[in-house]
């Protein structure tokens, strides 16, 4: 069969810009073309990525093609993505077209498969900025429902996502197949990590720490994590008195309340009187933003520290040297950060909501109610004070993470393609 895959979400892999759907697409395609020697693949990229596709060209059953005129997409995004892309794909004589990003071009009229990662924008619109909601009105109301209706098979990345699809769109359960993502193929073991002190000095990490990694936005529930850490830090004879909470990740939307919570919590922990004017409080937020952008202040040791974006190698170093990884998100389609942490032997605390319990299993992590600060602080306290619990979480997490492999994901996806013949 001649199978087309939309690879436009894959960014510059060499520069570490892979994220979200791009991460899924990259590792799926990489393993599909390595395993499948029977079907032929046509990989579609935007023409801005011509220098980043050489690793795919080496396979004899792979053809790389580019959607032209990408620079004009910003002027007419709907026309480009739905009409122009449909026109090109309809000329390609594909047996199957696979969209890894929720939407099949509206006017594409041949057999197709679509992968759905999450339905957060439907279930929790309050976690999305108004501008994004208005921009997503057509995809949400027309393009996604149309894609799910006309595709031969829908791939959901978790059972929770499958449940959400059925509830939101009243689609038959038989049409949806759950295929889990894998642990990253390029994830090093902690034994291969270099000198962490270089990272610690760069970011002002003074010793033991608890880690959060993720986008700085309301959905990730960082405010409750900060409050839980502060409460535990201030409790009598707290074992956390010499620990830091390190928060790393790109700045998302509505981040200022999170910055303010960091500032207030640090003031409380350090015994600084918190009777500041609104102007002084605003200046504290500006200082955090300026430090993130410039790197100034990163070497200051603070109880709670936001260090901004980190590179792939720095992320692995932080995970491997943390006492535990805390990810109290309100909603995730899959929960890759949790899988990465378990794969590296890092104890995990995460939410008992959405797909996260599905990824960790019953005993691969401590599951908490993300709305209860007390449960977050108790879980952190348990890992820090009870080495038996910590070692058991490491063991169970590693065992659970071994269920998720990209080769398995690719084989199951090939089986989907072959079933559509």
C-alpha positions as a Markdown table, in Angstrom:
| # | Residue | x | y | z |
|---|---|---|---|---|
| 1 | Unk | 0.0 | 0.0 | 0.0 |
| 2 | Unk | 1.0 | 3.6 | -0.5 |
| 3 | Unk | 0.5 | 5.4 | 2.9 |
| 4 | Unk | 0.8 | 9.1 | 3.3 |
| 5 | Unk | 1.6 | 10.7 | 6.7 |
| 6 | Unk | 1.4 | 14.4 | 7.6 |
| 7 | Unk | 4.7 | 15.2 | 9.1 |
| 8 | Unk | 4.4 | 18.9 | 9.4 |
| 9 | Unk | 4.4 | 18.9 | 13.2 |
| 10 | Unk | 8.0 | 17.5 | 13.2 |
| 11 | Unk | 10.2 | 20.5 | 13.8 |
| 12 | Unk | 14.0 | 20.7 | 13.9 |
| 13 | Unk | 14.8 | 17.5 | 15.7 |
| 14 | Unk | 18.6 | 18.2 | 15.7 |
| 15 | Unk | 17.9 | 21.4 | 17.6 |
| 16 | Unk | 15.7 | 19.7 | 20.2 |
| 17 | Unk | 12.5 | 21.4 | 19.1 |
| 18 | Unk | 10.4 | 18.3 | 19.1 |
| 19 | Unk | 7.3 | 18.6 | 21.3 |
| 20 | Unk | 3.7 | 17.5 | 21.7 |
| 21 | Unk | 2.2 | 16.1 | 18.5 |
| 22 | Unk | 5.6 | 16.6 | 16.8 |
| 23 | Unk | 7.2 | 14.2 | 19.3 |
| 24 | Unk | 4.5 | 11.6 | 18.6 |
| 25 | Unk | 4.8 | 12.0 | 14.8 |
| 26 | Unk | 8.6 | 11.8 | 14.8 |
| 27 | Unk | 9.0 | 8.6 | 16.8 |
| 28 | Unk | 6.0 | 6.9 | 15.1 |
| 29 | Unk | 7.3 | 7.6 | 11.6 |
| 30 | Unk | 10.9 | 6.8 | 12.6 |
| 31 | Unk | 9.8 | 3.3 | 13.8 |
| 32 | Unk | 7.2 | 2.7 | 11.0 |
| 33 | Unk | 9.8 | 3.1 | 8.3 |
| 34 | Unk | 12.4 | 1.0 | 10.1 |
| 35 | Unk | 10.0 | -1.9 | 10.6 |
| 36 | Unk | 7.7 | -1.9 | 7.6 |
| 37 | Unk | 9.4 | -3.2 | 4.4 |
| 38 | Unk | 6.2 | -4.0 | 2.6 |
| 39 | Unk | 4.2 | -0.8 | 2.4 |
| 40 | Unk | 5.6 | 2.4 | 0.9 |
| 41 | Unk | 5.4 | 5.7 | 2.7 |
| 42 | Unk | 5.0 | 9.3 | 1.5 |
| 43 | Unk | 6.0 | 11.8 | 4.1 |
| 44 | Unk | 4.6 | 15.3 | 3.8 |
| 45 | Unk | 6.5 | 18.3 | 5.2 |
| 46 | Unk | 6.3 | 22.0 | 4.9 |
| 47 | Unk | 8.9 | 23.4 | 2.5 |
| 48 | Unk | 10.6 | 25.3 | 5.4 |
| 49 | Unk | 11.9 | 21.9 | 6.8 |
| 50 | Unk | 13.9 | 20.8 | 3.8 |
| 51 | Unk | 17.1 | 20.6 | 5.7 |
| 52 | Unk | 15.6 | 18.4 | 8.5 |
| 53 | Unk | 14.4 | 15.4 | 6.6 |
| 54 | Unk | 17.6 | 13.6 | 5.6 |
| 55 | Unk | 17.2 | 10.8 | 8.1 |
| 56 | Unk | 14.0 | 9.8 | 6.4 |
| 57 | Unk | 15.3 | 9.7 | 2.8 |
| 58 | Unk | 17.7 | 6.8 | 3.4 |
| 59 | Unk | 14.8 | 4.2 | 3.2 |
| 60 | Unk | 14.0 | 2.9 | -0.3 |
| 61 | Unk | 10.3 | 2.7 | 0.5 |
| 62 | Unk | 10.1 | 6.3 | 1.6 |
| 63 | Unk | 9.3 | 9.3 | -0.5 |
| 64 | Unk | 9.6 | 12.8 | 1.0 |
| 65 | Unk | 7.4 | 15.6 | -0.4 |
| 66 | Unk | 6.9 | 19.2 | 0.6 |
| 67 | Unk | 3.8 | 21.3 | 0.7 |
| 68 | Unk | 4.9 | 24.5 | -1.2 |
| 69 | Unk | 4.1 | 28.1 | -0.3 |
| 70 | Unk | 4.2 | 27.6 | 3.4 |
| 71 | Unk | 5.1 | 31.3 | 4.0 |
| 72 | Unk | 1.6 | 32.2 | 2.7 |
| 73 | Unk | -0.2 | 30.0 | 5.3 |
| 74 | Unk | -0.2 | 32.8 | 7.9 |
| 75 | Unk | -2.4 | 34.9 | 5.6 |
| 76 | Unk | -5.0 | 32.3 | 4.8 |
| 77 | Unk | -4.5 | 29.4 | 7.2 |
| 78 | Unk | -7.9 | 27.8 | 6.7 |
| 79 | Unk | -7.6 | 28.0 | 2.9 |
| 80 | Unk | -4.1 | 26.6 | 3.0 |
| 81 | Unk | -4.6 | 23.8 | 5.4 |
| 82 | Unk | -8.1 | 22.6 | 4.3 |
| 83 | Unk | -8.4 | 23.5 | 0.6 |
| 84 | Unk | -4.8 | 23.7 | -0.8 |
| 85 | Unk | -3.5 | 20.7 | 1.2 |
| 86 | Unk | -6.6 | 18.6 | 0.2 |
| 87 | Unk | -6.0 | 19.4 | -3.4 |
| 88 | Unk | -2.4 | 18.2 | -3.3 |
| 89 | Unk | -3.2 | 15.0 | -1.3 |
| 90 | Unk | -6.0 | 14.1 | -3.7 |
| 91 | Unk | -3.5 | 14.0 | -6.6 |
| 92 | Unk | -1.2 | 11.6 | -4.7 |
| 93 | Unk | -3.1 | 8.3 | -5.3 |
| 94 | Unk | -2.7 | 7.3 | -1.7 |
| 95 | Unk | -4.3 | 4.1 | -0.3 |
| 96 | Unk | -4.4 | 5.6 | 3.2 |
| 97 | Unk | -3.7 | 9.0 | 4.6 |
| 98 | Unk | -2.8 | 9.3 | 8.3 |
| 99 | Unk | -3.1 | 12.6 | 10.1 |
| 100 | Unk | -1.4 | 12.5 | 13.5 |
| 101 | Unk | -2.9 | 15.7 | 14.7 |
| 102 | Unk | -6.7 | 15.4 | 15.1 |
| 103 | Unk | -7.7 | 16.8 | 11.7 |
| 104 | Unk | -7.9 | 15.4 | 8.2 |
| 105 | Unk | -8.1 | 18.1 | 5.5 |
| 106 | Unk | -11.7 | 18.9 | 4.9 |
| 107 | Unk | -11.8 | 18.2 | 1.2 |
| 108 | Unk | -9.6 | 15.1 | 1.2 |
| 109 | Unk | -12.0 | 12.3 | -0.1 |
| 110 | Unk | -10.1 | 9.0 | 0.2 |
| 111 | Unk | -9.4 | 6.5 | 3.0 |
| 112 | Unk | -7.9 | 8.0 | 6.1 |
| 113 | Unk | -6.8 | 7.4 | 9.7 |
| 114 | Unk | -6.6 | 10.1 | 12.4 |
| 115 | Unk | -4.9 | 10.2 | 15.7 |
| 116 | Unk | -6.5 | 12.0 | 18.6 |
| 117 | Unk | -4.3 | 13.0 | 21.5 |
| 118 | Unk | -6.7 | 14.8 | 23.8 |
| 119 | Unk | -10.0 | 16.7 | 23.9 |
| 120 | Unk | -8.9 | 19.3 | 26.4 |
| 121 | Unk | -10.4 | 22.2 | 24.5 |
| 122 | Unk | -13.8 | 20.5 | 24.6 |
| 123 | Unk | -13.7 | 19.3 | 28.2 |
| 124 | Unk | -11.9 | 22.2 | 29.9 |
| 125 | Unk | -12.2 | 25.4 | 27.8 |
| 126 | Unk | -11.3 | 27.4 | 30.9 |
| 127 | Unk | -7.7 | 26.1 | 30.5 |
| 128 | Unk | -7.3 | 27.8 | 27.1 |
| 129 | Unk | -6.9 | 31.5 | 26.4 |
| 130 | Unk | -9.8 | 33.3 | 24.8 |
| 131 | Unk | -7.8 | 34.1 | 21.7 |
| 132 | Unk | -7.0 | 30.4 | 21.2 |
| 133 | Unk | -10.7 | 29.4 | 21.7 |
| 134 | Unk | -11.8 | 31.9 | 19.1 |
| 135 | Unk | -9.1 | 30.8 | 16.7 |
| 136 | Unk | -10.0 | 27.1 | 17.2 |
| 137 | Unk | -13.8 | 27.6 | 16.7 |
| 138 | Unk | -13.8 | 26.2 | 13.1 |
| 139 | Unk | -11.5 | 23.2 | 14.0 |
| 140 | Unk | -13.5 | 22.5 | 17.1 |
| 141 | Unk | -17.0 | 22.8 | 15.6 |
| 142 | Unk | -16.4 | 21.6 | 12.0 |
| 143 | Unk | -13.0 | 20.1 | 11.1 |
| 144 | Unk | -12.4 | 17.8 | 14.1 |
| 145 | Unk | -16.0 | 16.3 | 14.0 |
| 146 | Unk | -15.8 | 15.9 | 10.2 |
| 147 | Unk | -12.4 | 14.2 | 10.5 |
| 148 | Unk | -13.6 | 11.7 | 13.1 |
| 149 | Unk | -16.7 | 11.0 | 11.1 |
| 150 | Unk | -15.1 | 10.3 | 7.7 |
| 151 | Unk | -11.9 | 8.4 | 8.9 |
| 152 | Unk | -11.9 | 4.7 | 8.6 |
| 153 | Unk | -10.3 | 4.3 | 12.1 |
| 154 | Unk | -9.5 | 6.7 | 14.9 |
| 155 | Unk | -6.4 | 6.1 | 16.9 |
| 156 | Unk | -6.6 | 7.3 | 20.6 |
| 157 | Unk | -3.4 | 7.6 | 22.6 |
| 158 | Unk | -5.1 | 6.4 | 25.8 |
| 159 | Unk | -8.2 | 4.7 | 27.0 |
| 160 | Unk | -9.2 | 8.0 | 28.6 |
| 161 | Unk | -9.0 | 9.8 | 25.3 |
| 162 | Unk | -11.1 | 7.0 | 23.7 |
| 163 | Unk | -13.7 | 7.5 | 26.4 |
| 164 | Unk | -13.7 | 11.3 | 25.8 |
| 165 | Unk | -14.2 | 10.8 | 22.1 |
| 166 | Unk | -17.2 | 8.5 | 22.6 |
| 167 | Unk | -18.8 | 10.9 | 25.1 |
| 168 | Unk | -18.1 | 14.1 | 23.1 |
| 169 | Unk | -19.0 | 12.9 | 19.6 |
| 170 | Unk | -21.1 | 9.8 | 20.2 |
| 171 | Unk | -18.8 | 7.7 | 18.0 |
| 172 | Unk | -19.0 | 3.9 | 18.0 |
| 173 | Unk | -16.5 | 2.3 | 20.3 |
| 174 | Unk | -15.6 | -0.2 | 17.5 |
| 175 | Unk | -14.2 | 2.6 | 15.3 |
| 176 | Unk | -11.6 | 3.7 | 17.9 |
| 177 | Unk | -8.4 | 1.8 | 18.6 |
| 178 | Unk | -6.1 | 2.6 | 21.6 |
| 179 | Unk | -2.4 | 2.7 | 20.7 |
| 180 | Unk | -0.1 | 4.0 | 23.4 |
| 181 | Unk | 2.9 | 6.2 | 22.7 |
| 182 | Unk | 6.3 | 4.8 | 23.7 |
| 183 | Unk | 9.1 | 5.8 | 26.0 |
| 184 | Unk | 11.5 | 8.0 | 24.0 |
| 185 | Unk | 14.0 | 6.0 | 22.0 |
| 186 | Unk | 16.7 | 8.5 | 22.7 |
| 187 | Unk | 16.2 | 8.7 | 26.5 |
| 188 | Unk | 19.5 | 8.1 | 28.1 |
| 189 | Unk | 20.0 | 6.2 | 31.4 |
| 190 | Unk | 20.9 | 8.3 | 34.5 |
| 191 | Unk | 24.3 | 6.5 | 34.6 |
| 192 | Unk | 25.2 | 8.2 | 31.3 |
| 193 | Unk | 24.6 | 11.8 | 32.6 |
| 194 | Unk | 27.6 | 14.0 | 33.0 |
| 195 | Unk | 28.5 | 16.4 | 35.8 |
| 196 | Unk | 25.3 | 17.8 | 37.2 |
| 197 | Unk | 27.1 | 20.5 | 39.1 |
| 198 | Unk | 27.4 | 22.5 | 35.8 |
| 199 | Unk | 23.6 | 22.5 | 35.6 |
| 200 | Unk | 23.2 | 23.2 | 39.3 |
| 201 | Unk | 25.5 | 26.2 | 39.1 |
| 202 | Unk | 23.8 | 27.6 | 36.0 |
| 203 | Unk | 20.3 | 27.5 | 37.6 |
| 204 | Unk | 21.1 | 28.2 | 41.3 |
| 205 | Unk | 20.2 | 24.7 | 42.5 |
| 206 | Unk | 21.9 | 24.4 | 45.9 |
| 207 | Unk | 21.4 | 20.7 | 46.8 |
| 208 | Unk | 18.4 | 18.5 | 47.1 |
| 209 | Unk | 15.3 | 19.4 | 45.2 |
| 210 | Unk | 11.8 | 18.3 | 44.0 |
| 211 | Unk | 11.1 | 18.8 | 40.3 |
| 212 | Unk | 8.2 | 20.0 | 38.1 |
| 213 | Unk | 8.7 | 20.0 | 34.3 |
| 214 | Unk | 6.0 | 21.3 | 32.0 |
| 215 | Unk | 4.5 | 24.4 | 30.4 |
| 216 | Unk | 3.8 | 27.2 | 32.8 |
| 217 | Unk | 0.0 | 27.5 | 32.5 |
| 218 | Unk | -3.1 | 26.9 | 34.6 |
| 219 | Unk | -3.9 | 23.4 | 33.4 |
| 220 | Unk | -0.7 | 22.1 | 34.9 |
| 221 | Unk | -1.9 | 23.0 | 38.4 |
| 222 | Unk | 1.5 | 24.6 | 39.5 |
| 223 | Unk | -0.2 | 27.0 | 41.9 |
| 224 | Unk | -1.4 | 24.1 | 44.1 |
| 225 | Unk | 2.0 | 22.5 | 43.9 |
| 226 | Unk | 3.7 | 25.7 | 45.1 |
| 227 | Unk | 1.3 | 26.1 | 48.0 |
| 228 | Unk | 1.7 | 22.5 | 49.0 |
| 229 | Unk | 5.5 | 22.8 | 49.0 |
| 230 | Unk | 5.3 | 26.1 | 51.0 |
| 231 | Unk | 3.0 | 24.5 | 53.6 |
| 232 | Unk | 5.4 | 21.5 | 53.9 |
| 233 | Unk | 8.4 | 23.8 | 54.1 |
| 234 | Unk | 6.8 | 25.8 | 56.9 |
| 235 | Unk | 5.6 | 22.9 | 59.0 |
| 236 | Unk | 7.3 | 22.3 | 62.3 |
| 237 | Unk | 10.6 | 20.4 | 62.0 |
| 238 | Unk | 10.0 | 19.9 | 58.3 |
| 239 | Unk | 12.4 | 17.6 | 56.5 |
| 240 | Unk | 11.9 | 19.8 | 53.5 |
| 241 | Unk | 13.8 | 22.8 | 55.0 |
| 242 | Unk | 16.9 | 22.2 | 52.9 |
| 243 | Unk | 15.0 | 21.3 | 49.7 |
| 244 | Unk | 14.1 | 23.4 | 46.7 |
| 245 | Unk | 11.2 | 23.2 | 44.4 |
| 246 | Unk | 12.6 | 23.6 | 40.8 |
| 247 | Unk | 10.0 | 24.5 | 38.2 |
| 248 | Unk | 11.2 | 24.2 | 34.6 |
| 249 | Unk | 9.4 | 24.7 | 31.3 |
| 250 | Unk | 8.3 | 27.1 | 28.6 |
| 251 | Unk | 6.1 | 30.1 | 29.6 |
| 252 | Unk | 2.5 | 29.4 | 28.6 |
| 253 | Unk | -0.5 | 31.6 | 29.0 |
| 254 | Unk | -1.9 | 33.2 | 32.2 |
| 255 | Unk | 1.5 | 32.6 | 33.8 |
| 256 | Unk | 1.5 | 35.8 | 36.0 |
| 257 | Unk | -0.6 | 34.3 | 38.8 |
| 258 | Unk | 1.9 | 31.5 | 38.9 |
| 259 | Unk | 4.9 | 33.9 | 39.1 |
| 260 | Unk | 3.0 | 35.8 | 41.9 |
| 261 | Unk | 2.5 | 32.6 | 43.8 |
| 262 | Unk | 6.2 | 31.8 | 43.6 |
| 263 | Unk | 7.1 | 35.2 | 44.8 |
| 264 | Unk | 4.6 | 35.1 | 47.7 |
| 265 | Unk | 5.6 | 31.6 | 48.7 |
| 266 | Unk | 9.4 | 32.5 | 48.8 |
| 267 | Unk | 8.6 | 35.5 | 50.9 |
| 268 | Unk | 6.7 | 33.4 | 53.3 |
| 269 | Unk | 9.3 | 30.7 | 53.5 |
| 270 | Unk | 12.1 | 33.2 | 54.0 |
| 271 | Unk | 10.2 | 35.1 | 56.7 |
| 272 | Unk | 9.9 | 38.3 | 54.6 |
| 273 | Unk | 6.9 | 40.4 | 55.5 |
| 274 | Unk | 4.4 | 40.0 | 52.7 |
| 275 | Unk | 2.7 | 43.4 | 53.1 |
| 276 | Unk | 3.6 | 44.7 | 49.7 |
| 277 | Unk | 1.7 | 47.2 | 47.6 |
| 278 | Unk | 0.2 | 46.2 | 44.3 |
| 279 | Unk | 3.0 | 48.0 | 42.5 |
| 280 | Unk | 5.6 | 46.1 | 44.5 |
| 281 | Unk | 3.9 | 42.8 | 43.8 |
| 282 | Unk | 3.8 | 43.6 | 40.1 |
| 283 | Unk | 7.5 | 44.4 | 40.1 |
| 284 | Unk | 8.2 | 41.0 | 41.7 |
| 285 | Unk | 6.5 | 39.3 | 38.7 |
| 286 | Unk | 8.4 | 41.5 | 36.3 |
| 287 | Unk | 11.6 | 40.5 | 38.0 |
| 288 | Unk | 10.8 | 36.8 | 37.6 |
| 289 | Unk | 10.1 | 37.4 | 33.9 |
| 290 | Unk | 13.3 | 39.3 | 33.4 |
| 291 | Unk | 15.4 | 36.7 | 35.2 |
| 292 | Unk | 13.9 | 34.0 | 33.0 |
| 293 | Unk | 14.7 | 35.9 | 29.8 |
| 294 | Unk | 18.2 | 37.1 | 30.7 |
| 295 | Unk | 19.5 | 34.3 | 33.0 |
| 296 | Unk | 20.3 | 36.9 | 35.6 |
| 297 | Unk | 19.3 | 35.7 | 39.1 |
| 298 | Unk | 19.4 | 32.0 | 38.0 |
| 299 | Unk | 22.3 | 31.5 | 40.4 |
| 300 | Unk | 20.4 | 32.8 | 43.4 |
| 301 | Unk | 19.3 | 30.0 | 45.6 |
| 302 | Unk | 15.6 | 30.4 | 46.4 |
| 303 | Unk | 13.3 | 27.8 | 48.0 |
| 304 | Unk | 11.0 | 27.8 | 44.9 |
| 305 | Unk | 12.7 | 28.6 | 41.6 |
| 306 | Unk | 11.4 | 28.9 | 38.1 |
| 307 | Unk | 14.3 | 28.4 | 35.7 |
| 308 | Unk | 12.5 | 28.6 | 32.4 |
| 309 | Unk | 13.1 | 26.5 | 29.3 |
| 310 | Unk | 15.8 | 23.8 | 29.7 |
| 311 | Unk | 17.5 | 21.8 | 27.0 |
| 312 | Unk | 17.0 | 18.0 | 26.5 |
| 313 | Unk | 20.3 | 17.2 | 28.3 |
| 314 | Unk | 19.5 | 19.6 | 31.1 |
| 315 | Unk | 16.0 | 18.0 | 31.5 |
| 316 | Unk | 17.5 | 14.5 | 31.9 |
| 317 | Unk | 20.1 | 15.8 | 34.3 |
| 318 | Unk | 17.4 | 17.5 | 36.4 |
| 319 | Unk | 15.2 | 14.4 | 36.4 |
| 320 | Unk | 18.0 | 12.1 | 37.4 |
| 321 | Unk | 19.1 | 14.3 | 40.3 |
| 322 | Unk | 15.7 | 15.1 | 41.7 |
| 323 | Unk | 14.3 | 13.5 | 44.8 |
| 324 | Unk | 11.0 | 13.1 | 43.0 |
| 325 | Unk | 9.0 | 14.4 | 40.1 |
| 326 | Unk | 5.7 | 16.0 | 40.8 |
| 327 | Unk | 3.2 | 16.4 | 38.0 |
| 328 | Unk | -0.2 | 17.4 | 39.4 |
| 329 | Unk | -1.9 | 18.3 | 36.1 |
| 330 | Unk | -5.7 | 18.6 | 35.9 |
| 331 | Unk | -5.8 | 17.0 | 32.4 |
| 332 | Unk | -3.5 | 15.1 | 30.0 |
| 333 | Unk | -4.2 | 13.1 | 26.9 |
| 334 | Unk | -1.3 | 10.8 | 27.6 |
| 335 | Unk | 1.2 | 12.2 | 30.1 |
| 336 | Unk | 4.6 | 11.8 | 28.5 |
| 337 | Unk | 6.5 | 13.6 | 31.3 |
| 338 | Unk | 5.4 | 11.0 | 33.8 |
| 339 | Unk | 6.5 | 8.2 | 31.5 |
| 340 | Unk | 9.9 | 9.8 | 31.0 |
| 341 | Unk | 10.4 | 10.2 | 34.7 |
| 342 | Unk | 9.4 | 6.5 | 35.4 |
| 343 | Unk | 11.7 | 5.4 | 32.6 |
| 344 | Unk | 14.7 | 7.1 | 34.3 |
| 345 | Unk | 13.9 | 5.6 | 37.7 |
| 346 | Unk | 12.6 | 8.8 | 39.3 |
| 347 | Unk | 9.8 | 8.5 | 41.9 |
| 348 | Unk | 6.6 | 10.1 | 40.5 |
| 349 | Unk | 3.7 | 12.0 | 42.2 |
| 350 | Unk | 0.9 | 12.7 | 39.7 |
| 351 | Unk | -2.9 | 13.3 | 39.5 |
| 352 | Unk | -5.6 | 10.6 | 39.7 |
| 353 | Unk | -7.4 | 12.3 | 36.8 |
| 354 | Unk | -7.6 | 11.8 | 33.0 |
| 355 | Unk | -5.0 | 9.4 | 31.5 |
| 356 | Unk | -2.4 | 9.7 | 34.2 |
| 357 | Unk | -3.4 | 6.7 | 36.3 |
| 358 | Unk | -3.6 | 4.7 | 33.1 |
| 359 | Unk | 0.0 | 5.5 | 32.3 |
| 360 | Unk | 1.4 | 4.9 | 35.9 |
| 361 | Unk | -0.7 | 1.8 | 36.6 |
| 362 | Unk | -1.8 | 1.1 | 40.2 |
| 363 | Unk | 1.6 | 1.2 | 41.9 |
| 364 | Unk | 4.0 | 3.0 | 39.5 |
| 365 | Unk | 3.4 | 6.4 | 41.2 |
| 366 | Unk | 1.7 | 8.1 | 44.1 |
| 367 | Unk | -1.6 | 9.3 | 42.8 |
| 368 | Unk | -3.1 | 12.4 | 44.4 |
| 369 | Unk | -6.3 | 14.5 | 44.1 |
| 370 | Unk | -4.8 | 17.6 | 42.3 |
| 371 | Unk | -7.4 | 19.9 | 44.0 |
| 372 | Unk | -6.1 | 19.0 | 47.5 |
| 373 | Unk | -2.8 | 20.7 | 48.5 |
| 374 | Unk | -2.6 | 18.5 | 51.5 |
| 375 | Unk | -2.4 | 15.3 | 49.4 |
| 376 | Unk | 0.4 | 16.8 | 47.3 |
| 377 | Unk | 2.4 | 17.8 | 50.4 |
| 378 | Unk | 1.8 | 14.5 | 52.1 |
| 379 | Unk | 3.0 | 12.6 | 49.0 |
| 380 | Unk | 6.2 | 14.7 | 48.8 |
| 381 | Unk | 6.8 | 14.2 | 52.6 |
| 382 | Unk | 6.3 | 10.4 | 52.2 |
| 383 | Unk | 8.9 | 10.1 | 49.4 |
| 384 | Unk | 11.4 | 12.3 | 51.2 |
| 385 | Unk | 11.2 | 10.6 | 54.6 |
| 386 | Unk | 10.5 | 7.0 | 53.7 |
| 387 | Unk | 13.3 | 5.4 | 51.6 |
| 388 | Unk | 11.5 | 2.1 | 51.4 |
| 389 | Unk | 8.5 | 3.9 | 49.7 |
| 390 | Unk | 10.9 | 5.7 | 47.4 |
| 391 | Unk | 12.8 | 2.6 | 46.3 |
| 392 | Unk | 9.5 | 0.7 | 45.7 |
| 393 | Unk | 8.2 | 3.6 | 43.5 |
| 394 | Unk | 11.4 | 3.5 | 41.5 |
| 395 | Unk | 11.2 | -0.3 | 41.0 |
| 396 | Unk | 7.5 | -0.2 | 40.1 |
| 397 | Unk | 7.8 | 2.8 | 37.9 |
| 398 | Unk | 10.6 | 1.2 | 35.8 |
| 399 | Unk | 8.6 | -2.0 | 35.5 |
| 400 | Unk | 5.5 | 0.0 | 34.4 |
| 401 | Unk | 7.5 | 2.2 | 31.9 |
| 402 | Unk | 8.7 | -1.0 | 30.2 |
| 403 | Unk | 5.1 | -1.5 | 28.8 |
| 404 | Unk | 5.5 | 1.5 | 26.5 |
| 405 | Unk | 7.7 | 1.2 | 23.4 |
| 406 | Unk | 7.6 | 3.0 | 20.1 |
| 407 | Unk | 8.3 | -0.3 | 18.2 |
| 408 | Unk | 5.1 | -1.7 | 19.7 |
| 409 | Unk | 3.2 | 1.5 | 18.8 |
| 410 | Unk | 4.5 | 1.3 | 15.2 |
| 411 | Unk | 3.6 | -2.4 | 14.8 |
| 412 | Unk | 0.0 | -1.8 | 16.1 |
| 413 | Unk | -0.3 | 1.2 | 13.7 |
| 414 | Unk | 0.8 | -1.0 | 10.8 |
| 415 | Unk | -1.8 | -3.5 | 11.8 |
| 416 | Unk | -4.4 | -0.7 | 11.6 |
| 417 | Unk | -3.2 | 0.2 | 8.1 |
| 418 | Unk | -3.3 | -3.4 | 6.9 |
| 419 | Unk | -6.9 | -3.8 | 8.3 |
| 420 | Unk | -8.1 | -1.1 | 5.9 |
| 421 | Unk | -7.0 | -2.8 | 2.7 |
